Amino acid sequence: MSRSFQANMRTEGEAAIYDLEGDLSHQSEDALYGLRDWESERESGRRFVVFNLTRVSYINSIGIAVLIRIVRALRQGGCQVFAYGATPHYQKLFRIVGLSEHMPIYPSETSILQRLKLLDS
């Protein structure tokens, strides 16, 4: 059974953190694309975008394609993209499709924020 999808944004310094919850599938596609103009994220003063996947229970091929398109748009707009909370299974899939080369996966939000402090200095 598919879980409804939700996405909430919060900020931490120069990072926009998107807390995703539910299934990343065709049902979430419009919600994610409609959330914002991903190419202009940098214009909002955010250099970094972080996706929190800890509450994402399922990702199918459409969900991966949506993430790829969003990450591509963010990078073209000048943002660096990170994620955390992906299960080992999805981490492996992200490596197979090459997504983790453009959106490194970290074990926690804290580890990403520590990395961002180093990038800021």
N, CA, C and O atoms as a Tinker XYZ file with bonds, in Angstrom:
   484  protein
     1  N      0.836000   -1.182000    0.000000    73     2
     2  CA     0.000000    0.000000    0.000000    64     1     3
     3  C      0.875000    1.237000    0.000000    63     2     4     5
     4  O      1.844000    1.312000    0.756000    81     3
     5  N      0.554000    2.185000   -0.820000    73     3     6
     6  CA     1.346000    3.393000   -0.952000    64     5     7
     7  C      1.019000    4.395000    0.156000    63     6     8     9
     8  O     -0.142000    4.621000    0.496000    81     7
     9  N      2.069000    4.981000    0.699000    73     7    10
    10  CA     1.898000    6.004000    1.730000    64     9    11
    11  C      1.869000    7.360000    1.065000    63    10    12    13
    12  O      2.628000    7.610000    0.128000    81    11
    13  N      1.002000    8.242000    1.535000    73    11    14
    14  CA     0.938000    9.572000    0.945000    64    13    15
    15  C      2.260000   10.286000    1.153000    63    14    16    17
    16  O      2.982000   10.014000    2.112000    81    15
    17  N      2.565000   11.187000    0.259000    73    15    18
    18  CA     3.852000   11.858000    0.257000    64    17    19
    19  C      3.723000   13.263000    0.823000    63    18    20    21
    20  O      2.754000   13.972000    0.555000    81    19
    21  N      4.725000   13.652000    1.614000    73    19    22
    22  CA     4.803000   15.008000    2.151000    64    21    23
    23  C      6.239000   15.488000    2.053000    63    22    24    25
    24  O      7.180000   14.701000    2.157000    81    23
    25  N      6.397000   16.792000    1.851000    73    23    26
    26  CA     7.727000   17.401000    1.834000    64    25    27
    27  C      7.642000   18.739000    2.555000    63    26    28    29
    28  O      6.787000   19.572000    2.255000    81    27
    29  N      8.537000   18.926000    3.501000    73    27    30
    30  CA     8.607000   20.181000    4.242000    64    29    31
    31  C     10.020000   20.719000    4.174000    63    30    32    33
    32  O     10.989000   19.962000    4.237000    81    31
    33  N     10.134000   22.040000    4.043000    73    31    34
    34  CA    11.441000   22.669000    3.953000    64    33    35
    35  C     11.723000   23.453000    5.220000    63    34    36    37
    36  O     10.853000   24.124000    5.776000    81    35
    37  N     12.973000   23.344000    5.656000    73    35    38
    38  CA    13.466000   24.154000    6.763000    64    37    39
    39  C     14.869000   24.597000    6.393000    63    38    40    41
    40  O     15.469000   24.059000    5.463000    81    39
    41  N     15.389000   25.567000    7.113000    73    39    42
    42  CA    16.722000   26.065000    6.774000    64    41    43
    43  C     17.671000   25.906000    7.946000    63    42    44    45
    44  O     17.279000   25.893000    9.113000    81    43
    45  N     18.926000   25.787000    7.583000    73    43    46
    46  CA    20.024000   25.709000    8.554000    64    45    47
    47  C     21.201000   26.419000    7.892000    63    46    48    49
    48  O     21.882000   25.835000    7.048000    81    47
    49  N     21.441000   27.667000    8.266000    73    47    50
    50  CA    22.495000   28.436000    7.624000    64    49    51
    51  C     22.199000   28.615000    6.145000    63    50    52    53
    52  O     21.124000   29.090000    5.779000    81    51
    53  N     23.145000   28.239000    5.292000    73    51    54
    54  CA    22.965000   28.361000    3.844000    64    53    55
    55  C     22.353000   27.111000    3.225000    63    54    56    57
    56  O     22.339000   26.962000    2.003000    81    55
    57  N     21.852000   26.222000    4.060000    73    55    58
    58  CA    21.274000   24.974000    3.555000    64    57    59
    59  C     19.751000   24.997000    3.645000    63    58    60    61
    60  O     19.171000   25.406000    4.650000    81    59
    61  N     19.129000   24.547000    2.569000    73    59    62
    62  CA    17.701000   24.263000    2.582000    64    61    63
    63  C     17.581000   22.760000    2.784000    63    62    64    65
    64  O     18.113000   21.977000    1.997000    81    63
    65  N     16.889000   22.365000    3.831000    73    63    66
    66  CA    16.743000   20.948000    4.150000    64    65    67
    67  C     15.294000   20.549000    3.878000    63    66    68    69
    68  O     14.358000   21.130000    4.428000    81    67
    69  N     15.133000   19.550000    3.023000    73    67    70
    70  CA    13.806000   19.067000    2.667000    64    69    71
    71  C     13.568000   17.729000    3.354000    63    70    72    73
    72  O     14.224000   16.733000    3.051000    81    71
    73  N     12.625000   17.724000    4.276000    73    71    74
    74  CA    12.233000   16.502000    4.975000    64    73    75
    75  C     11.154000   15.821000    4.142000    63    74    76    77
    76  O     10.034000   16.320000    4.039000    81    75
    77  N     11.495000   14.685000    3.553000    73    75    78
    78  CA    10.566000   13.948000    2.706000    64    77    79
    79  C      9.976000   12.790000    3.499000    63    78    80    81
    80  O     10.660000   12.160000    4.306000    81    79
    81  N      8.701000   12.520000    3.259000    73    79    82
    82  CA     8.037000   11.442000    3.991000    64    81    83
    83  C      7.045000   10.738000    3.074000    63    82    84    85
    84  O      6.293000   11.379000    2.340000    81    83
    85  N      7.057000    9.410000    3.129000    73    83    86
    86  CA     6.128000    8.617000    2.332000    64    85    87
    87  C      6.836000    7.944000    1.179000    63    86    88    89
    88  O      8.031000    7.655000    1.250000    81    87
    89  N      6.096000    7.699000    0.122000    73    87    90
    90  CA     6.624000    7.005000   -1.048000    64    89    91
    91  C      7.072000    7.999000   -2.110000    63    90    92    93
    92  O      6.353000    8.942000   -2.439000    81    91
    93  N      8.271000    7.775000   -2.640000    73    91    94
    94  CA     8.745000    8.556000   -3.790000    64    93    95
    95  C      8.366000    7.763000   -5.032000    63    94    96    97
    96  O      9.058000    6.822000   -5.422000    81    95
    97  N      7.264000    8.156000   -5.640000    73    95    98
    98  CA     6.727000    7.443000   -6.799000    64    97    99
    99  C      5.978000    8.460000   -7.652000    63    98   100   101
   100  O      6.139000    9.666000   -7.471000    81    99
   101  N      5.157000    7.971000   -8.582000    73    99   102
   102  CA     4.439000    8.912000   -9.447000    64   101   103
   103  C      3.511000    9.833000   -8.657000    63   102   104   105
   104  O      3.233000   10.946000   -9.104000    81   103
   105  N      3.021000    9.392000   -7.482000    73   103   106
   106  CA     2.159000   10.240000   -6.662000    64   105   107
   107  C      2.922000   11.437000   -6.092000    63   106   108   109
   108  O      2.324000   12.484000   -5.844000    81   107
   109  N      4.221000   11.299000   -5.884000    73   107   110
   110  CA     5.012000   12.384000   -5.294000    64   109   111
   111  C      5.598000   13.322000   -6.338000    63   110   112   113
   112  O      6.097000   14.396000   -6.001000    81   111
   113  N      5.541000   12.923000   -7.598000    73   111   114
   114  CA     6.189000   13.696000   -8.666000    64   113   115
   115  C      5.681000   15.137000   -8.711000    63   114   116   117
   116  O      6.486000   16.067000   -8.671000    81   115
   117  N      4.383000   15.342000   -8.794000    73   115   118
   118  CA     3.830000   16.694000   -8.868000    64   117   119
   119  C      4.118000   17.490000   -7.597000    63   118   120   121
   120  O      4.405000   18.686000   -7.652000    81   119
   121  N      4.038000   16.817000   -6.466000    73   119   122
   122  CA     4.305000   17.509000   -5.198000    64   121   123
   123  C      5.738000   18.033000   -5.145000    63   122   124   125
   124  O      5.966000   19.164000   -4.716000    81   123
   125  N      6.697000   17.228000   -5.572000    73   123   126
   126  CA     8.098000   17.659000   -5.554000    64   125   127
   127  C      8.372000   18.744000   -6.586000    63   126   128   129
   128  O      9.027000   19.739000   -6.277000    81   127
   129  N      7.879000   18.566000   -7.808000    73   127   130
   130  CA     8.103000   19.581000   -8.841000    64   129   131
   131  C      7.405000   20.890000   -8.492000    63   130   132   133
   132  O      7.908000   21.971000   -8.799000    81   131
   133  N      6.245000   20.788000   -7.850000    73   131   134
   134  CA     5.497000   21.984000   -7.495000    64   133   135
   135  C      5.992000   22.688000   -6.241000    63   134   136   137
   136  O      5.556000   23.797000   -5.930000    81   135
   137  N      6.892000   22.049000   -5.532000    73   135   138
   138  CA     7.395000   22.616000   -4.280000    64   137   139
   139  C      8.122000   23.926000   -4.500000    63   138   140   141
   140  O      7.980000   24.863000   -3.714000    81   139
   141  N      8.907000   23.994000   -5.578000    73   139   142
   142  CA     9.650000   25.223000   -5.896000    64   141   143
   143  C     10.286000   25.110000   -7.267000    63   142   144   145
   144  O     10.274000   24.046000   -7.886000    81   143
   145  N     10.834000   26.208000   -7.730000    73   143   146
   146  CA    11.600000   26.207000   -8.980000    64   145   147
   147  C     13.017000   25.780000   -8.604000    63   146   148   149
   148  O     13.796000   26.587000   -8.100000    81   147
   149  N     13.343000   24.542000   -8.842000    73   147   150
   150  CA    14.594000   23.977000   -8.356000    64   149   151
   151  C     15.821000   24.663000   -8.942000    63   150   152   153
   152  O     16.844000   24.766000   -8.265000    81   151
   153  N     15.743000   25.132000  -10.181000    73   151   154
   154  CA    16.901000   25.790000  -10.785000    64   153   155
   155  C     17.217000   27.128000  -10.125000    63   154   156   157
   156  O     18.352000   27.597000  -10.207000    81   155
   157  N     16.248000   27.745000   -9.481000    73   155   158
   158  CA    16.496000   29.055000   -8.873000    64   157   159
   159  C     16.688000   28.969000   -7.358000    63   158   160   161
   160  O     16.621000   29.989000   -6.671000    81   159
   161  N     16.920000   27.788000   -6.838000    73   159   162
   162  CA    17.135000   27.615000   -5.395000    64   161   163
   163  C     18.277000   28.515000   -4.916000    63   162   164   165
   164  O     18.185000   29.117000   -3.846000    81   163
   165  N     19.337000   28.608000   -5.696000    73   163   166
   166  CA    20.500000   29.415000   -5.306000    64   165   167
   167  C     20.125000   30.885000   -5.166000    63   166   168   169
   168  O     20.687000   31.595000   -4.332000    81   167
   169  N     19.179000   31.342000   -5.977000    73   167   170
   170  CA    18.736000   32.728000   -5.913000    64   169   171
   171  C     18.072000   33.047000   -4.577000    63   170   172   173
   172  O     18.002000   34.211000   -4.184000    81   171
   173  N     17.592000   32.037000   -3.886000    73   171   174
   174  CA    16.961000   32.258000   -2.580000    64   173   175
   175  C     18.007000   32.369000   -1.469000    63   174   176   177
   176  O     17.661000   32.454000   -0.291000    81   175
   177  N     19.292000   32.367000   -1.851000    73   175   178
   178  CA    20.358000   32.510000   -0.863000    64   177   179
   179  C     20.865000   31.194000   -0.308000    63   178   180   181
   180  O     21.675000   31.185000    0.618000    81   179
   181  N     20.409000   30.101000   -0.852000    73   179   182
   182  CA    20.821000   28.781000   -0.369000    64   181   183
   183  C     21.824000   28.173000   -1.329000    63   182   184   185
   184  O     21.517000   27.963000   -2.503000    81   183
   185  N     23.026000   27.889000   -0.836000    73   183   186
   186  CA    24.063000   27.248000   -1.657000    64   185   187
   187  C     23.967000   25.735000   -1.615000    63   186   188   189
   188  O     24.449000   25.041000   -2.510000    81   187
   189  N     23.332000   25.233000   -0.557000    73   187   190
   190  CA    23.291000   23.793000   -0.328000    64   189   191
   191  C     21.848000   23.324000   -0.173000    63   190   192   193
   192  O     21.015000   24.008000    0.420000    81   191
   193  N     21.577000   22.151000   -0.716000    73   191   194
   194  CA    20.263000   21.528000   -0.555000    64   193   195
   195  C     20.488000   20.128000    0.005000    63   194   196   197
   196  O     21.327000   19.370000   -0.481000    81   195
   197  N     19.720000   19.810000    1.035000    73   195   198
   198  CA    19.836000   18.515000    1.707000    64   197   199
   199  C     18.471000   17.830000    1.670000    63   198   200   201
   200  O     17.454000   18.427000    2.023000    81   199
   201  N     18.466000   16.583000    1.241000    73   199   202
   202  CA    17.246000   15.790000    1.266000    64   201   203
   203  C     17.322000   14.790000    2.416000    63   202   204   205
   204  O     18.225000   13.954000    2.470000    81   203
   205  N     16.365000   14.887000    3.329000    73   203   206
   206  CA    16.241000   13.960000    4.445000    64   205   207
   207  C     15.331000   12.822000    3.990000    63   206   208   209
   208  O     14.133000   13.017000    3.785000    81   207
   209  N     15.910000   11.637000    3.835000    73   207   210
   210  CA    15.168000   10.480000    3.334000    64   209   211
   211  C     14.805000    9.481000    4.430000    63   210   212   213
   212  O     14.347000    8.377000    4.134000    81   211
   213  N     15.005000    9.861000    5.690000    73   211   214
   214  CA    14.794000    8.907000    6.777000    64   213   215
   215  C     13.357000    8.396000    6.862000    63   214   216   217
   216  O     13.122000    7.287000    7.341000    81   215
   217  N     12.399000    9.193000    6.403000    73   215   218
   218  CA    10.995000    8.772000    6.491000    64   217   219
   219  C     10.406000    8.398000    5.128000    63   218   220   221
   220  O      9.190000    8.313000    4.960000    81   219
   221  N     11.294000    8.178000    4.170000    73   219   222
   222  CA    10.852000    7.702000    2.857000    64   221   223
   223  C     10.857000    6.178000    2.908000    63   222   224   225
   224  O     11.898000    5.551000    3.106000    81   223
   225  N      9.687000    5.605000    2.728000    73   223   226
   226  CA     9.555000    4.156000    2.895000    64   225   227
   227  C      9.757000    3.377000    1.604000    63   226   228   229
   228  O     10.080000    2.190000    1.642000    81   227
   229  N      9.570000    4.030000    0.464000    73   227   230
   230  CA     9.616000    3.316000   -0.811000    64   229   231
   231  C     10.017000    4.293000   -1.905000    63   230   232   233
   232  O      9.524000    5.420000   -1.945000    81   231
   233  N     10.908000    3.866000   -2.790000    73   231   234
   234  CA    11.297000    4.668000   -3.957000    64   233   235
   235  C     11.268000    3.743000   -5.168000    63   234   236   237
   236  O     11.967000    2.730000   -5.197000    81   235
   237  N     10.461000    4.090000   -6.164000    73   235   238
   238  CA    10.464000    3.282000   -7.389000    64   237   239
   239  C     11.234000    4.027000   -8.476000    63   238   240   241
   240  O     11.832000    5.070000   -8.213000    81   239
   241  N     11.220000    3.496000   -9.691000    73   239   242
   242  CA    12.012000    4.081000  -10.773000    64   241   243
   243  C     11.578000    5.510000  -11.100000    63   242   244   245
   244  O     12.409000    6.343000  -11.462000    81   243
   245  N     10.294000    5.791000  -10.975000    73   243   246
   246  CA     9.826000    7.157000  -11.221000    64   245   247
   247  C     10.365000    8.086000  -10.138000    63   246   248   249
   248  O     10.770000    9.210000  -10.437000    81   247
   249  N     10.377000    7.637000   -8.892000    73   247   250
   250  CA    10.932000    8.444000   -7.806000    64   249   251
   251  C     12.404000    8.735000   -8.001000    63   250   252   253
   252  O     12.863000    9.846000   -7.735000    81   251
   253  N     13.149000    7.739000   -8.464000    73   251   254
   254  CA    14.578000    7.948000   -8.740000    64   253   255
   255  C     14.743000    8.938000   -9.889000    63   254   256   257
   256  O     15.612000    9.808000   -9.833000    81   255
   257  N     13.921000    8.816000  -10.929000    73   255   258
   258  CA    13.995000    9.745000  -12.054000    64   257   259
   259  C     13.682000   11.173000  -11.609000    63   258   260   261
   260  O     14.320000   12.120000  -12.070000    81   259
   261  N     12.713000   11.331000  -10.724000    73   259   262
   262  CA    12.377000   12.662000  -10.199000    64   261   263
   263  C     13.567000   13.233000   -9.434000    63   262   264   265
   264  O     13.928000   14.396000   -9.621000    81   263
   265  N     14.175000   12.424000   -8.579000    73   263   266
   266  CA    15.356000   12.891000   -7.841000    64   265   267
   267  C     16.485000   13.286000   -8.789000    63   266   268   269
   268  O     17.143000   14.305000   -8.581000    81   267
   269  N     16.708000   12.493000   -9.816000    73   267   270
   270  CA    17.767000   12.803000  -10.784000    64   269   271
   271  C     17.494000   14.150000  -11.445000    63   270   272   273
   272  O     18.400000   14.977000  -11.557000    81   271
   273  N     16.263000   14.380000  -11.883000    73   271   274
   274  CA    15.927000   15.651000  -12.537000    64   273   275
   275  C     16.085000   16.833000  -11.589000    63   274   276   277
   276  O     16.586000   17.885000  -11.986000    81   275
   277  N     15.666000   16.668000  -10.354000    73   275   278
   278  CA    15.774000   17.754000   -9.374000    64   277   279
   279  C     17.246000   18.031000   -9.056000    63   278   280   281
   280  O     17.664000   19.188000   -9.013000    81   279
   281  N     18.020000   16.988000   -8.838000    73   279   282
   282  CA    19.446000   17.168000   -8.541000    64   281   283
   283  C     20.142000   17.843000   -9.724000    63   282   284   285
   284  O     20.965000   18.738000   -9.528000    81   283
   285  N     19.824000   17.430000  -10.926000    73   283   286
   286  CA    20.418000   18.056000  -12.118000    64   285   287
   287  C     20.073000   19.547000  -12.170000    63   286   288   289
   288  O     20.949000   20.374000  -12.425000    81   287
   289  N     18.816000   19.892000  -11.932000    73   287   290
   290  CA    18.393000   21.298000  -11.950000    64   289   291
   291  C     19.098000   22.099000  -10.858000    63   290   292   293
   292  O     19.533000   23.226000  -11.095000    81   291
   293  N     19.209000   21.525000   -9.678000    73   291   294
   294  CA    19.884000   22.218000   -8.576000    64   293   295
   295  C     21.347000   22.469000   -8.900000    63   294   296   297
   296  O     21.860000   23.564000   -8.670000    81   295
   297  N     22.012000   21.464000   -9.429000    73   295   298
   298  CA    23.436000   21.616000   -9.761000    64   297   299
   299  C     23.631000   22.621000  -10.892000    63   298   300   301
   300  O     24.583000   23.401000  -10.868000    81   299
   301  N     22.747000   22.610000  -11.872000    73   299   302
   302  CA    22.834000   23.601000  -12.947000    64   301   303
   303  C     22.598000   25.009000  -12.403000    63   302   304   305
   304  O     23.133000   25.983000  -12.933000    81   303
   305  N     21.802000   25.108000  -11.353000    73   303   306
   306  CA    21.537000   26.395000  -10.717000    64   305   307
   307  C     22.614000   26.814000   -9.734000    63   306   308   309
   308  O     22.511000   27.881000   -9.128000    81   307
   309  N     23.651000   25.994000   -9.562000    73   307   310
   310  CA    24.776000   26.370000   -8.709000    64   309   311
   311  C     24.732000   25.855000   -7.282000    63   310   312   313
   312  O     25.522000   26.294000   -6.446000    81   311
   313  N     23.836000   24.944000   -6.988000    73   311   314
   314  CA    23.736000   24.393000   -5.631000    64   313   315
   315  C     24.494000   23.069000   -5.524000    63   314   316   317
   316  O     24.636000   22.330000   -6.499000    81   315
   317  N     24.969000   22.796000   -4.325000    73   315   318
   318  CA    25.502000   21.480000   -4.012000    64   317   319
   319  C     24.401000   20.719000   -3.284000    63   318   320   321
   320  O     23.680000   21.281000   -2.459000    81   319
   321  N     24.283000   19.436000   -3.602000    73   319   322
   322  CA    23.164000   18.637000   -3.110000    64   321   323
   323  C     23.689000   17.454000   -2.303000    63   322   324   325
   324  O     24.661000   16.803000   -2.685000    81   323
   325  N     23.025000   17.192000   -1.181000    73   323   326
   326  CA    23.388000   16.097000   -0.285000    64   325   327
   327  C     22.109000   15.397000    0.165000    63   326   328   329
   328  O     21.010000   15.938000    0.036000    81   327
   329  N     22.268000   14.198000    0.690000    73   327   330
   330  CA    21.128000   13.473000    1.249000    64   329   331
   331  C     21.598000   12.645000    2.430000    63   330   332   333
   332  O     22.782000   12.339000    2.568000    81   331
   333  N     20.653000   12.293000    3.270000    73   331   334
   334  CA    20.940000   11.365000    4.364000    64   333   335
   335  C     19.680000   10.566000    4.663000    63   334   336   337
   336  O     18.569000   10.951000    4.298000    81   335
   337  N     19.886000    9.453000    5.332000    73   335   338
   338  CA    18.755000    8.639000    5.761000    64   337   339
   339  C     18.303000    7.595000    4.758000    63   338   340   341
   340  O     17.305000    6.915000    4.996000    81   339
   341  N     18.999000    7.447000    3.654000    73   339   342
   342  CA    18.620000    6.407000    2.686000    64   341   343
   343  C     19.018000    5.039000    3.225000    63   342   344   345
   344  O     20.089000    4.884000    3.814000    81   343
   345  N     18.170000    4.068000    3.027000    73   343   346
   346  CA    18.486000    2.711000    3.459000    64   345   347
   347  C     19.652000    2.178000    2.625000    63   346   348   349
   348  O     19.912000    2.701000    1.541000    81   347
   349  N     20.356000    1.159000    3.100000    73   347   350
   350  CA    21.441000    0.575000    2.304000    64   349   351
   351  C     20.979000    0.139000    0.906000    63   350   352   353
   352  O     21.719000    0.278000   -0.068000    81   351
   353  N     19.776000   -0.378000    0.817000    73   351   354
   354  CA    19.235000   -0.799000   -0.481000    64   353   355
   355  C     19.166000    0.388000   -1.449000    63   354   356   357
   356  O     19.604000    0.278000   -2.594000    81   355
   357  N     18.618000    1.517000   -0.995000    73   355   358
   358  CA    18.491000    2.687000   -1.869000    64   357   359
   359  C     19.838000    3.349000   -2.107000    63   358   360   361
   360  O     20.064000    3.914000   -3.177000    81   359
   361  N     20.733000    3.289000   -1.137000    73   359   362
   362  CA    22.090000    3.800000   -1.365000    64   361   363
   363  C     22.740000    3.046000   -2.518000    63   362   364   365
   364  O     23.397000    3.642000   -3.372000    81   363
   365  N     22.551000    1.736000   -2.534000    73   363   366
   366  CA    23.118000    0.917000   -3.607000    64   365   367
   367  C     22.496000    1.286000   -4.957000    63   366   368   369
   368  O     23.206000    1.413000   -5.954000    81   367
   369  N     21.179000    1.456000   -4.989000    73   367   370
   370  CA    20.511000    1.863000   -6.228000    64   369   371
   371  C     21.014000    3.226000   -6.705000    63   370   372   373
   372  O     21.242000    3.421000   -7.899000    81   371
   373  N     21.187000    4.167000   -5.774000    73   371   374
   374  CA    21.689000    5.495000   -6.145000    64   373   375
   375  C     23.091000    5.392000   -6.743000    63   374   376   377
   376  O     23.419000    6.110000   -7.688000    81   375
   377  N     23.920000    4.498000   -6.193000    73   375   378
   378  CA    25.260000    4.286000   -6.763000    64   377   379
   379  C     25.166000    3.682000   -8.161000    63   378   380   381
   380  O     25.887000    4.100000   -9.067000    81   379
   381  N     24.292000    2.714000   -8.340000    73   379   382
   382  CA    24.151000    2.034000   -9.633000    64   381   383
   383  C     23.745000    3.019000  -10.726000    63   382   384   385
   384  O     24.283000    2.971000  -11.832000    81   383
   385  N     22.802000    3.909000  -10.428000    73   383   386
   386  CA    22.329000    4.854000  -11.447000    64   385   387
   387  C     23.189000    6.121000  -11.511000    63   386   388   389
   388  O     22.945000    6.989000  -12.350000    81   387
   389  N     24.190000    6.235000  -10.634000    73   387   390
   390  CA    25.097000    7.380000  -10.662000    64   389   391
   391  C     24.611000    8.592000   -9.900000    63   390   392   393
   392  O     25.259000    9.638000   -9.933000    81   391
   393  N     23.493000    8.480000   -9.219000    73   391   394
   394  CA    22.945000    9.617000   -8.482000    64   393   395
   395  C     23.834000   10.040000   -7.318000    63   394   396   397
   396  O     23.946000   11.229000   -7.019000    81   395
   397  N     24.461000    9.073000   -6.664000    73   395   398
   398  CA    25.287000    9.406000   -5.492000    64   397   399
   399  C     26.550000   10.181000   -5.871000    63   398   400   401
   400  O     27.192000   10.763000   -4.997000    81   399
   401  N     26.920000   10.201000   -7.156000    73   399   402
   402  CA    28.046000   11.030000   -7.587000    64   401   403
   403  C     27.685000   12.508000   -7.552000    63   402   404   405
   404  O     28.560000   13.360000   -7.395000    81   403
   405  N     26.412000   12.811000   -7.697000    73   403   406
   406  CA    25.944000   14.195000   -7.743000    64   405   407
   407  C     25.200000   14.598000   -6.476000    63   406   408   409
   408  O     24.964000   15.781000   -6.233000    81   407
   409  N     24.835000   13.612000   -5.678000    73   407   410
   410  CA    24.136000   13.834000   -4.419000    64   409   411
   411  C     24.728000   12.853000   -3.399000    63   410   412   413
   412  O     24.164000   11.784000   -3.165000    81   411
   413  N     25.863000   13.218000   -2.793000    73   411   414
   414  CA    26.477000   12.292000   -1.831000    64   413   415
   415  C     25.512000   11.954000   -0.686000    63   414   416   417
   416  O     24.754000   12.804000   -0.220000    81   415
   417  N     25.563000   10.710000   -0.254000    73   415   418
   418  CA    24.710000   10.227000    0.832000    64   417   419
   419  C     25.541000   10.184000    2.110000    63   418   420   421
   420  O     26.612000    9.578000    2.149000    81   419
   421  N     25.039000   10.825000    3.139000    73   419   422
   422  CA    25.709000   10.859000    4.437000    64   421   423
   423  C     24.874000   10.082000    5.447000    63   422   424   425
   424  O     23.683000    9.856000    5.232000    81   423
   425  N     25.502000    9.672000    6.554000    73   423   426
   426  CA    24.751000    8.885000    7.538000    64   425   427
   427  C     23.748000    9.704000    8.357000    63   426   428   429
   428  O     22.779000    9.151000    8.878000    81   427
   429  N     23.977000   11.037000    8.476000    73   427   430
   430  CA    23.088000   11.835000    9.332000    64   429   431
   431  C     23.108000   13.295000    8.911000    63   430   432   433
   432  O     23.989000   13.733000    8.172000    81   431
   433  N     22.138000   14.024000    9.385000    73   431   434
   434  CA    22.093000   15.465000    9.140000    64   433   435
   435  C     23.303000   16.149000    9.773000    63   434   436   437
   436  O     23.889000   17.056000    9.182000    81   435
   437  N     23.669000   15.716000   10.959000    73   435   438
   438  CA    24.814000   16.304000   11.655000    64   437   439
   439  C     26.082000   16.179000   10.830000    63   438   440   441
   440  O     26.854000   17.132000   10.739000    81   439
   441  N     26.308000   15.023000   10.227000    73   439   442
   442  CA    27.521000   14.839000    9.428000    64   441   443
   443  C     27.517000   15.734000    8.188000    63   442   444   445
   444  O     28.571000   16.218000    7.774000    81   443
   445  N     26.356000   15.957000    7.597000    73   443   446
   446  CA    26.278000   16.863000    6.448000    64   445   447
   447  C     26.559000   18.293000    6.898000    63   446   448   449
   448  O     27.326000   19.004000    6.250000    81   447
   449  N     25.953000   18.717000    7.989000    73   447   450
   450  CA    26.164000   20.082000    8.464000    64   449   451
   451  C     27.618000   20.331000    8.826000    63   450   452   453
   452  O     28.134000   21.427000    8.607000    81   451
   453  N     28.282000   19.322000    9.379000    73   451   454
   454  CA    29.726000   19.455000    9.644000    64   453   455
   455  C     30.484000   19.622000    8.337000    63   454   456   457
   456  O     31.406000   20.433000    8.259000    81   455
   457  N     30.115000   18.876000    7.323000    73   455   458
   458  CA    30.759000   18.992000    6.004000    64   457   459
   459  C     30.523000   20.385000    5.404000    63   458   460   461
   460  O     31.430000   20.975000    4.816000    81   459
   461  N     29.305000   20.901000    5.558000    73   459   462
   462  CA    28.983000   22.219000    5.000000    64   461   463
   463  C     29.790000   23.320000    5.683000    63   462   464   465
   464  O     30.166000   24.302000    5.042000    81   463
   465  N     30.055000   23.164000    6.968000    73   463   466
   466  CA    30.895000   24.156000    7.669000    64   465   467
   467  C     32.305000   24.165000    7.067000    63   466   468   469
   468  O     32.912000   25.227000    6.927000    81   467
   469  N     32.821000   22.995000    6.714000    73   467   470
   470  CA    34.137000   22.929000    6.072000    64   469   471
   471  C     34.106000   23.571000    4.687000    63   470   472   473
   472  O     35.061000   24.239000    4.293000    81   471
   473  N     33.031000   23.376000    3.957000    73   471   474
   474  CA    32.912000   23.973000    2.634000    64   473   475
   475  C     32.788000   25.497000    2.701000    63   474   476   477
   476  O     33.197000   26.199000    1.777000    81   475
   477  N     32.228000   25.997000    3.787000    73   475   478
   478  CA    32.064000   27.432000    3.978000    64   477   479
   479  C     33.380000   28.125000    4.330000    63   478   480   481
   480  O     33.541000   29.319000    4.077000    81   479
   481  N     34.332000   27.371000    4.919000    73   479   482
   482  CA    35.562000   28.027000    5.363000    64   481   483
   483  C     36.595000   28.158000    4.273000    63   482   484
   484  O     37.678000   28.691000    4.510000    81   483
